Amino acid sequence: MIDKDKDKDEIDFFEYVKIIKDNRWFIIFSMIFFIVVGVCYAKLSTPVYQANVIFKVDNDKSRISNLGQDIANLFSLSSSTVVETETIKSRKFLSQTIDDLNLQVVVTPRKKSFFKDVLSKLSHDPKKVNVGKLVVNNKQNDHFELIVTDAKLGYYTLIDKLTNTQLKGRVGELEKTANYSILISSINAHNGDVFDINVLDQYQAAINLQAKLKVNEIGKPSLDGAAILQVSITGTDKEKIQEILANISKNYLMFNKKRYALEAAHSLAFLKAEMPLVKKRLIVSENKLEQYRENHGSVDLNVESKLALDSLANVENQLNELVYQESSVATKYTKKHPIYIALIKKRQILLAEKARLSAKIDKFPTTQREVLRLSRVVKSDSLIYEQLKQKEQELSVVKRTAIGTATILDSAHSLTQPIKPKKTIIVIMFTFLGFILSTVIVLLRYMTIKGIISTREVNELGFEMYGNIPYSKNQSQLAKDENNKLLAISHDDDIAIEALRLLRANIYFLQKKMEANIVMLCSPDIGSGKSFITTNLATLFAKSRKKVLVIDADMKSGAIADLFFNKYTSRIK
């Protein structure tokens, strides 16, 4: 018994395929239903559009270095994509766009009924009201109701929900009350349509705009640090999102230019304060050199001394430049990075060269050595002063021209086709969902059936099978006709009749074991086919010239007698 139960619980793949095949019409109709639902959903869903703009953001030093190699070292501001992304998505930056386009005002059409909304979406007749200006004097006065009274002439009625007062206005005219002032730019609706107008605070409007805005880097960064940024925004109004993105890109370019102009102005102010001090220090060092020469007579430097002085000044200048380079590299790499390691090795070599030159100068005579020291100080201060003067001129150019690092490669433009919903994908998904659900229902219904559902289970119970009668389509047609009830007479070549002939043959062979030639047919429920098998099997026995007595044991609603007493009775005889 354990083995039999185990075999019964095993999954028979081919049996499941047969069950699915037998219930194919249920599955097909379910798939058709889900396809219709998917098409309706795709048609009725509000389309979502996307607008894009592409920026090229250069490295701050690479842009400024076009004016001079040294000026780039003055700027510590980094134009990494992370900084630019957070700048564009910051609430402070987006507040300018919110004020310019009045994004604090949200207009929503009020739904009338489900069927009217469906017809409106199918007719592609969007309802829209553009509010050009709305200024409220009380922050609590943040909800209004607009009713279109005459769409053709542009008349409307505005209801203040706070005071429950009404205002009649017209499109294109500024209407003022003691609590607010409003300007409706345009109305695209029908008479009687109602719109809800909500006024958001600056913070909530910025949060809503941030949710629709997306900034990401496309492509690979170039060797000079330049990057390509794509700014995109999604929304249901194609023209509106394009207008918003165009305003954001314009504000970003202005912000980028002002940022570098301000940086140049701060650096220029520092240089102007530092240059008098450097010049004063240069004058003091020159005076000391002249005074020393007057006290010790005119001391001229030979060729070797001049070469040593120039080499030492050059080494010190390179060490100063390495300080700027190290400050820039330290913001991007760790000390274990190969670029940082190469920079440290170069500084060690220059320090060793400086020590060698200093040791060589120490071997010169005292007077000549002192003149070299004073001359080196004068030359170093003079070089610093010349560099600061040159940087002052370059920064003045940067401040006046307002050179930024951002450039628009592709202006703001909305895509023609909506990005959502993907109608083809939705229909395919609904079709697949219909197939899966209907198949699961069929299999669950099959698995939850209690009782015998296959011949294999009958054999496992130890019973012998003498016949298997298949379903007959001809019998279902005969059941509708009152005069044609016996399949063995009307369609003696039917597959069910052939199975009954096989059952008749098996009964002949069983007569040798049977003490009486009696066959009883029974079933646990009505509608199982007892009458069909009894009448047709009796007819087949009669055709083989056997005397047959049919007894209908259904004492309540027996109907076998009616099947025999018709015009076909003579044929049986």
ZAMARGU-4260 file (C-alpha; in steps of 0.2 Angstrom, whole numbers, plus 5000, padded with zeros to 4 digits):
<rodrens>
0) 5000/5000/5000 | 5014/5012/5004 | 5022/5009/4986 | 5005/5012/4978 | 5002/5029/4988
5) 5019/5034/4983 | 5016/5030/4965 | 5000/5040/4965 | 5008/5055/4972 | 5022/5056/4959
10) 5020/5069/4945 | 5016/5061/4928 | 5021/5075/4916 | 5012/5067/4901 | 4996/5066/4912
15) 4997/5084/4916 | 5000/5088/4897 | 4984/5078/4893 | 4974/5087/4907 | 4980/5104/4899
20) 4975/5098/4882 | 4958/5092/4888 | 4955/5110/4896 | 4963/5119/4881 | 4947/5129/4878
25) 4946/5136/4896 | 4964/5141/4894 | 4962/5149/4877 | 4947/5159/4883 | 4956/5164/4899
30) 4971/5171/4888 | 4959/5180/4877 | 4951/5188/4892 | 4968/5193/4899 | 4973/5200/4882
35) 4958/5211/4882 | 4962/5217/4899 | 4980/5221/4894 | 4975/5230/4879 | 4962/5241/4889
40) 4975/5244/4902 | 4988/5250/4889 | 4975/5261/4881 | 4969/5269/4897 | 4986/5271/4905
45) 4992/5289/4906 | 5007/5291/4894 | 5023/5296/4903 | 5036/5306/4892 | 5054/5310/4895
50) 5065/5325/4890 | 5084/5325/4889 | 5098/5337/4889 | 5116/5333/4888 | 5131/5343/4895
55) 5149/5342/4893 | 5158/5346/4910 | 5177/5350/4908 | 5189/5348/4922 | 5191/5365/4930
60) 5210/5366/4928 | 5209/5361/4910 | 5198/5375/4905 | 5207/5388/4915 | 5224/5382/4909
65) 5221/5388/4892 | 5225/5406/4899 | 5241/5400/4907 | 5248/5384/4915 | 5250/5391/4932
70) 5233/5399/4934 | 5225/5382/4935 | 5234/5378/4951 | 5225/5393/4960 | 5208/5384/4959
75) 5204/5370/4972 | 5186/5368/4965 | 5183/5351/4958 | 5171/5348/4944 | 5168/5330/4947
80) 5152/5322/4940 | 5146/5318/4958 | 5148/5337/4963 | 5139/5342/4947 | 5125/5329/4949
85) 5122/5334/4967 | 5122/5353/4962 | 5109/5350/4949 | 5097/5340/4960 | 5099/5352/4975
90) 5084/5360/4982 | 5092/5377/4982 | 5097/5376/4964 | 5080/5370/4958 | 5071/5383/4968
95) 5075/5396/4954 | 5066/5385/4941 | 5051/5382/4953 | 5050/5401/4954 | 5052/5404/4936
100) 5039/5392/4930 | 5027/5393/4945 | 5029/5374/4949 | 5022/5377/4966 | 5004/5377/4958
105) 4998/5359/4954 | 4982/5358/4944 | 4973/5341/4944 | 4957/5338/4934 | 4943/5331/4945
110) 4936/5314/4939 | 4917/5313/4935 | 4914/5295/4933 | 4923/5280/4927 | 4915/5278/4910
115) 4917/5297/4906 | 4936/5296/4911 | 4937/5280/4900 | 4929/5289/4885 | 4940/5304/4888
120) 4956/5294/4888 | 4950/5284/4872 | 4946/5300/4863 | 4963/5307/4867 | 4955/5323/4874
125) 4966/5329/4888 | 4959/5342/4901 | 4972/5355/4905 | 4972/5372/4914 | 4988/5382/4914
130) 4990/5394/4928 | 5002/5408/4924 | 5002/5416/4941 | 4995/5413/4958 | 5000/5423/4973
135) 4992/5420/4990 | 4993/5431/5005 | 4989/5418/5017 | 4999/5402/5018 | 4983/5392/5023
140) 4974/5398/5008 | 4982/5383/4997 | 4967/5375/4989 | 4955/5381/4975 | 4942/5374/4964
145) 4940/5380/4946 | 4925/5377/4936 | 4924/5380/4917 | 4909/5390/4913 | 4912/5394/4895
150) 4927/5385/4887 | 4925/5394/4870 | 4926/5412/4877 | 4937/5407/4892 | 4926/5411/4907
155) 4928/5401/4923 | 4923/5402/4941 | 4936/5400/4955 | 4931/5395/4972 | 4942/5398/4987
160) 4940/5383/4999 | 4946/5392/5014 | 4934/5406/5013 | 4921/5397/5002 | 4920/5413/4991
165) 4918/5413/4972 | 4928/5423/4959 | 4922/5425/4940 | 4937/5427/4928 | 4943/5425/4911
170) 4958/5418/4902 | 4972/5430/4900 | 4966/5443/4913 | 4974/5445/4930 | 4961/5443/4944
175) 4964/5450/4961 | 4955/5449/4978 | 4960/5453/4995 | 4967/5435/4998 | 4975/5431/4982
180) 4978/5435/4964 | 4977/5423/4949 | 4981/5423/4930 | 4975/5408/4920 | 4985/5407/4904
185) 4974/5394/4895 | 4960/5382/4897 | 4958/5366/4887 | 4942/5358/4893 | 4923/5357/4891
190) 4910/5367/4900 | 4906/5360/4918 | 4924/5352/4920 | 4931/5355/4937 | 4949/5356/4942
195) 4958/5356/4959 | 4972/5369/4961 | 4984/5366/4976 | 4998/5378/4981 | 5013/5368/4988
200) 5027/5376/4998 | 5044/5378/4991 | 5051/5362/5000 | 5038/5350/4994 | 5039/5357/4976
205) 5057/5354/4976 | 5055/5336/4982 | 5042/5333/4968 | 5054/5340/4955 | 5069/5330/4962
210) 5058/5314/4961 | 5056/5317/4942 | 5074/5322/4939 | 5088/5310/4934 | 5106/5315/4932
215) 5119/5302/4926 | 5135/5301/4917 | 5136/5293/4900 | 5151/5286/4891 | 5168/5285/4899
220) 5178/5299/4907 | 5192/5307/4896 | 5210/5308/4901 | 5208/5327/4904 | 5195/5324/4916
225) 5180/5330/4905 | 5163/5320/4907 | 5147/5319/4898 | 5131/5322/4909 | 5114/5318/4904
230) 5100/5326/4913 | 5082/5319/4910 | 5065/5322/4917 | 5049/5313/4916 | 5031/5318/4916
235) 5014/5317/4908 | 5014/5334/4899 | 5027/5333/4885 | 5028/5352/4882 | 5029/5356/4901
240) 5044/5344/4905 | 5053/5351/4890 | 5051/5369/4897 | 5056/5364/4914 | 5072/5355/4908
245) 5076/5370/4897 | 5075/5382/4912 | 5086/5370/4922 | 5099/5370/4909 | 5099/5389/4907
250) 5101/5391/4926 | 5114/5378/4927 | 5125/5387/4914 | 5123/5403/4923 | 5127/5396/4939
255) 5142/5387/4932 | 5149/5403/4925 | 5145/5413/4941 | 5153/5400/4951 | 5170/5402/4942
260) 5169/5420/4941 | 5166/5421/4960 | 5181/5410/4962 | 5192/5421/4951 | 5186/5436/4960
265) 5191/5429/4977 | 5208/5424/4971 | 5210/5441/4963 | 5206/5449/4979 | 5219/5438/4988
270) 5232/5442/4975 | 5229/5461/4976 | 5231/5460/4995 | 5247/5449/4994 | 5256/5458/4980
275) 5261/5474/4990 | 5268/5463/5003 | 5279/5453/4990 | 5284/5469/4982 | 5289/5476/4999
280) 5299/5460/5003 | 5308/5461/4986 | 5313/5479/4989 | 5320/5475/5006 | 5330/5460/4998
285) 5337/5471/4984 | 5342/5485/4997 | 5351/5472/5007 | 5361/5465/4992 | 5366/5483/4987
290) 5371/5488/5005 | 5382/5472/5006 | 5390/5476/4990 | 5394/5494/4995 | 5401/5488/5012
295) 5412/5475/5004 | 5415/5483/4987 | 5408/5477/4970 | 5408/5458/4970 | 5405/5450/4953
300) 5400/5432/4952 | 5410/5421/4941 | 5402/5409/4928 | 5402/5394/4940 | 5393/5404/4953
305) 5380/5411/4941 | 5376/5393/4935 | 5375/5387/4953 | 5363/5401/4957 | 5352/5398/4942
310) 5352/5379/4945 | 5347/5382/4963 | 5333/5394/4959 | 5326/5382/4946 | 5326/5368/4958
315) 5317/5379/4971 | 5304/5384/4958 | 5301/5366/4953 | 5298/5362/4972 | 5285/5376/4973
320) 5276/5368/4958 | 5276/5351/4966 | 5267/5358/4981 | 5253/5363/4969 | 5253/5347/4960
325) 5253/5337/4976 | 5238/5346/4983 | 5228/5342/4967 | 5234/5324/4967 | 5230/5321/4985
330) 5211/5325/4982 | 5210/5311/4969 | 5222/5297/4974 | 5230/5289/4990 | 5248/5289/4994
335) 5250/5271/4987 | 5244/5276/4970 | 5258/5276/4956 | 5255/5294/4952 | 5257/5300/4970
340) 5272/5288/4972 | 5280/5296/4956 | 5277/5313/4963 | 5285/5309/4980 | 5301/5302/4971
345) 5302/5317/4960 | 5302/5329/4976 | 5315/5318/4984 | 5326/5320/4969 | 5324/5339/4968
350) 5328/5340/4987 | 5344/5330/4984 | 5349/5341/4970 | 5345/5356/4981 | 5356/5349/4995
355) 5370/5346/4982 | 5370/5363/4976 | 5369/5371/4993 | 5384/5360/4998 | 5393/5366/4982
360) 5389/5385/4986 | 5396/5382/5004 | 5413/5379/4997 | 5414/5396/4989 | 5423/5410/4998
365) 5413/5419/5012 | 5410/5435/5002 | 5405/5427/4987 | 5394/5415/4996 | 5385/5429/5005
370) 5382/5438/4988 | 5375/5422/4981 | 5363/5420/4996 | 5357/5438/4994 | 5356/5436/4975
375) 5346/5420/4977 | 5333/5429/4989 | 5332/5443/4977 | 5329/5432/4962 | 5316/5421/4971
380) 5306/5436/4977 | 5307/5444/4960 | 5301/5427/4952 | 5286/5426/4964 | 5281/5444/4961
385) 5281/5441/4942 | 5271/5426/4944 | 5258/5434/4955 | 5257/5449/4943 | 5254/5437/4928
390) 5241/5428/4938 | 5232/5444/4942 | 5231/5448/4924 | 5224/5431/4920 | 5211/5431/4934
395) 5205/5448/4928 | 5202/5440/4911 | 5193/5425/4919 | 5182/5437/4930 | 5177/5448/4915
400) 5173/5434/4903 | 5165/5422/4916 | 5172/5406/4909 | 5163/5390/4915 | 5166/5372/4913
405) 5149/5367/4907 | 5144/5366/4889 | 5127/5361/4881 | 5130/5347/4868 | 5111/5343/4865
410) 5098/5355/4870 | 5082/5350/4880 | 5070/5340/4869 | 5056/5329/4873 | 5055/5311/4865
415) 5041/5309/4853 | 5035/5292/4859 | 5031/5290/4878 | 5042/5279/4888 | 5028/5272/4898
420) 5018/5262/4896 | 5026/5249/4885 | 5010/5243/4876 | 5018/5228/4868 | 5026/5222/4883
425) 5011/5224/4894 | 5000/5214/4882 | 5013/5200/4881 | 5014/5200/4900 | 4995/5199/4902
430) 4994/5185/4889 | 5007/5175/4899 | 4999/5179/4915 | 4982/5173/4908 | 4991/5156/4902
435) 4999/5154/4919 | 4984/5157/4930 | 4972/5147/4919 | 4985/5132/4919 | 4987/5133/4938
440) 4968/5133/4940 | 4966/5118/4929 | 4980/5108/4938 | 4974/5113/4955 | 4957/5108/4951
445) 4964/5091/4945 | 4974/5089/4960 | 4960/5093/4972 | 4948/5080/4965 | 4945/5066/4977
450) 4941/5049/4970 | 4947/5039/4955 | 4951/5049/4940 | 4961/5036/4929 | 4962/5018/4925
455) 4979/5016/4933 | 4971/5020/4950 | 4957/5006/4947 | 4971/4993/4943 | 4980/4998/4958
460) 4965/4995/4969 | 4965/4977/4963 | 4950/4977/4951 | 4949/4970/4934 | 4944/4981/4920
465) 4933/4974/4906 | 4930/4990/4896 | 4934/5008/4894 | 4920/5018/4886 | 4926/5035/4878
470) 4915/5051/4876 | 4904/5051/4861 | 4900/5067/4852 | 4887/5059/4842 | 4878/5054/4858
475) 4877/5072/4863 | 4869/5076/4847 | 4856/5062/4849 | 4852/5067/4866 | 4844/5083/4859
480) 4832/5073/4848 | 4818/5064/4856 | 4816/5051/4842 | 4834/5046/4840 | 4841/5040/4857
485) 4850/5024/4853 | 4868/5027/4847 | 4870/5008/4843 | 4857/5010/4830 | 4860/5027/4823
490) 4879/5027/4823 | 4884/5009/4825 | 4902/5013/4819 | 4905/5026/4833 | 4920/5024/4844
495) 4909/5022/4860 | 4900/5008/4851 | 4916/4999/4847 | 4921/5000/4865 | 4904/4993/4870
500) 4907/4978/4857 | 4923/4975/4866 | 4914/4975/4883 | 4901/4963/4875 | 4915/4951/4870
505) 4923/4951/4887 | 4906/4947/4895 | 4905/4932/4883 | 4922/4926/4889 | 4916/4929/4907
510) 4901/4918/4905 | 4911/4902/4908 | 4915/4908/4926 | 4899/4916/4930 | 4885/4905/4938
515) 4871/4917/4931 | 4870/4927/4915 | 4866/4943/4924 | 4875/4960/4922 | 4872/4974/4934
520) 4877/4992/4930 | 4878/5005/4945 | 4887/5021/4949 | 4889/5032/4964 | 4881/5047/4956
525) 4868/5052/4943 | 4873/5057/4925 | 4888/5044/4925 | 4881/5035/4909 | 4872/5020/4916
530) 4857/5022/4905 | 4868/5025/4890 | 4878/5009/4893 | 4863/4999/4898 | 4853/5003/4882
535) 4866/5002/4870 | 4875/4986/4877 | 4857/4978/4877 | 4855/4983/4859 | 4872/4975/4854
540) 4867/4959/4863 | 4850/4959/4854 | 4859/4961/4838 | 4869/4946/4841 | 4853/4936/4843
545) 4853/4935/4861 | 4837/4937/4872 | 4839/4952/4883 | 4829/4958/4898 | 4833/4975/4904
550) 4827/4980/4921 | 4827/4998/4926 | 4830/4998/4945 | 4828/5017/4947 | 4811/5017/4955
555) 4810/5036/4956 | 4815/5043/4939 | 4818/5028/4928 | 4818/5032/4909 | 4825/5017/4900
560) 4808/5011/4895 | 4805/5027/4885 | 4821/5024/4875 | 4815/5007/4868 | 4797/5011/4864
565) 4800/5021/4848 | 4801/5018/4830 | 4818/5009/4831 | 4811/4995/4841 | 4806/4985/4825
570) 4824/4986/4819 | 4830/4978/4835 | 4819/4963/4832
</rodrens>
